[in-house]
């Protein structure tokens, strides 16, 4: 991929401080984290108004396991209805898109550096092209996957160093090499996959009681107006994947553009531990991507 193909915002703008304003968590409202390599990339800014959360009609704020009877409506039910409507919106109106994915994951107990990835995604058949913008260790890496093509293999090459000299690899997307340093395979990247995954996890969590849900209107992710849904599991359970999770739904596009989850504090009264975060910036929908955009022989790619 040519340098001129890199989204202009990443190439031309300086970094804004990364400020995560926690929904409904006053002790953490001023927490800030500036990722490594901050002077090279524009980071998203997340803002949540300091007003009280807005309760959804017909919902309770929490469902406690200690209650003798289950609530008539689990707090996650309105969230699931909202998410399913959003997924239907994606299927009906978004055929493809390009975006900048900023992600960070905790692997083997260690929080990784931020990764900045330019992606092209087509929903039918599922196809994804990925170009690593940074950090330097992965810059220039390209990955390509098309459902039903290339014998189900992920096509990839490194951008620099000794590994780049080894050429292009064809890998099992779920294999050890492809999954090294990743929580999820390339087949699960994208806003539609994120929406579907959140529905799956939410449906599983409705089997249990300890759940608090808060809705925040007029929040922003990188100046995009959003609705923030915060889900908290106050009591640790082996069945729960997180202590606290936040989903930011773009009010215009009706899609999730940021997801972050946190594990329980390691000390009483301490801050939750960031477990994973994914933010989709610069989303451009319905670009009429063709097979050429997901072809190994595309002259703009370096496979």
N, C-alpha and C positions, 0 to 999 in steps of 0.2 A: 504493500500500500504506500502511495506517495505521501510525502509530508503535507502536500497541499490538500490531501483528502482528510486530514485531521480536522475535526470541527473547530471553527474559528474561535469560539469562545475559550477553548482550552489553550489554543496557541497564543491568543492575544491578550487575555485578561489576567491580571495578577490574582493571587489567591486571596479570597476573603476568609476571615477566621471561621472555623467550623464551630457553630454554636448550636448545641442541641438543647432546646428548651423543653423540659419534660412536662407532659400533660399531667396535671394533677399531682405533681410531686414537688411541693414547695422547697424542701431542703436542697433540691438539685437544680433549681431553676437557673443558677448561674454557672453550672458546670460547662466547661469548654474543653475541646481537644483539638489540637492542630496536628494533622498527620504528617509523617515524614515526607520530605520532598514538597513541602507546602509552597515553596516559592515557584514551583513549575506548573501547578495546575489550579484551576478554579474549583473550589470546593462548594458543594451545596450549603445553603444556610437554611436552617429549620427554625421556624418561630411559631410559638403557640401563645395566643393571647392569655393574659393573666386573669381572665374572667373565669367564672365557675363553669364546669362542664354542663352541657345541655343534655337532659335526659330524653331518650326516645319515647314517644307515646306508647303506653302499654307495657313499659318495661320497668323492672326494679333495678336498683343500683347494684345489688349484690344478692347472691344466693349462698347461704352458709350451710355447710354440711351438718351443723349441729341442730338445724331446724327439724322438728319432728316430721314434717311433711315437705315433699318437694314443692317448689313454687310452681304456680300455674304456667308461667313462662320463664324458661331459663334465660338469663341475661344475654346469652350468645345467640338466641334465636333471631332477634332483630338484626344482629350483625350478619348472620348467615343469610337471611333474606336479602339484605343489602348487597352482600357479596355475590350472591347468585344472580341478582339483577345486573350487577356490574359485569359478571362473566358473560351473560347473555348479550350485553351491550358490546363487549369486545368481539364476540363471535359474529354479531350482526353488522358491525360498522368498521372494524379495524382488520384489514386484510394483511397489512404489513406495516413495518415502521423501522426507523433508525433511532438510535439513542446513544447516550453515553452512560454506561453503567459504572457506578462507583461502589465498590464493595469491600468489606472487611469481615473476616471470620476468625473465630477462636478455634485453633487446631492443636490438639494435644495439650490443652491448657494455656497456650500462648496466643495472644491476639496478633494477627498478621498485620503487615503494612496495608495501607490502602492500595487497591488496584483500580486502574482507570482503563476502561475498555470501551472502544467504539464497536457497536453491534448493528447488524442488519438482521431483521427477523421477518420471516414469512410464515403465516399460520398454516396454510394448506398448499402442498404438504409442508409439515414443519421443517423449516430450513433456517440455519443461522450461520452468519459470518461474523467473526470476532477478530478485532485488531487491538493489541495491547498498546496503550498510550504511555503507560508507566506503572510502577517505578522503573528505573533503568534496568533492573535485573530481568524484567520481562518485556521491555519495550521492543516493539517490532514483531512479537510473536503473533502468528496468525492461526486461526482455527476455523474449520469449516465442517458443518454437518448437515446432511440432507436426509430426512426420513425416507427409507426405501431405496437409497442410492449408495453407491460405493461399498456395497456389501455390508451396510450397516456400520461402516467405520467412520471414525473421526479423522479428518485430514489436518495435520498440524506441522508447523516448523517453528523453531526458535528464531529470535530476531538478531541475536549477536552472540559472540563467544564461540567456544569450541562446539557446543551443541548445534549452533546454526550451520556449521560445516557438515553436519551429518545429513542434512537435507530434509526432505519431507517424510513424515511418518504417517502410517495408517494404523490407527489404534482402536481398540474396543473402548467406546466412550465410558464404560463402567469399569474398565480395567485399572490395574495399579498405576501404570504410567500416566494415563489420562487423568486419574483422580489424585495424583500427587499434589499436595498443597491446595486441594479443593474439597469442599463439603458436599457439593452436588455436581452431577455430571452436566455436560453442556446441553443435554437433552431437556434439562429442567430450568434452563435460563429463560428469562422473559417475563413480561407483565402478565400474560395469560397463564403461564405456568405458576406464577406467584399467586394469582387469584385462586386458581384451582387448588393449590396446596393449602392456602389459608382456609378454604372451605373444608377440606379434608380434615385438617387439624381441629378446626372449630367443631365439626360434627363429633369427633372423638371426645372432645372436652365437655360436651353437653352431658356426658354420662356421669359427671362429677359435679359436686356442689360448689366448692370453694372458688368463686369466680366473681370478679368485679369488673364492670364495663362502664366506661365513660366516653362520651362523645364531645368533641370540640370543633366548633365551627370557626370559620375565618382563620384557619392556620395557614402557614405558607411553607413551601419547600422551594427554595431558589426563586422566590417571587411568583410561584404558581399557587393560586388560592386552592386550599385543600380542606377536607374534613378529616380530622384525626380521630381514630378509634383506638382507645387504650384498653387493653385487657390485662388484668392483674390476677394472679393466683397467690393469695397471701400465704397459704400453707403449702410447704413443699410436699409433693407427691411424686412417686416414681413415674406415674402416668403423665405428669405434666412436662412439657418440653421447655417451658420457660416460667420465670417468675412474673415478668412484665413484658408486654409486646405492644408496639405502636405501629399502626398502619395509617399511612397518609393517602387518601383518595383524592385525585385531582378532580376538582369540581366541574371543570369543563370537559375533560376527556372521559371522566367516569371510570378511571382505571387506577389501581394502586401504583404510586410512583416512589414510595419509600416504605420499607419495612425494617424494623429494628427490634431485636429481642434481647432480654437481659436475664441472667441467672440470679438466684438469691444471693444476698450479701454474705460474705464469708465471716463477717463479724456483726454483732448486734448493733443496729443503728448505722451500719456502713452503707455505702452506695451499692446498688445492684451492679453486677458485672456484665458489661457488654458481651454478648455471645456471637451475634452476627448482625450485619446491616447491609442493605442493598438499596441504592437510590438510582432512579432512572431520570437522567437530565436530557434536555434538548430533544425531546421526543418529537419526531416528525412522522405522521401517520399517512398511510395509503400513498406510497411512492410508486406504485405500479412496478415493484421489483419483479424481474423475470428470472428465468433459469440462469441467465448469464451472471446475475448478481451472486449466485451460489455455485458457480462453476470453478473448478480447480484451475482451469486455463484462462480465467479472466485476466487480461493483460495488466490490470491495476493491482493484482495480487502477486505474491512472490513464492508461490508453492513450487 
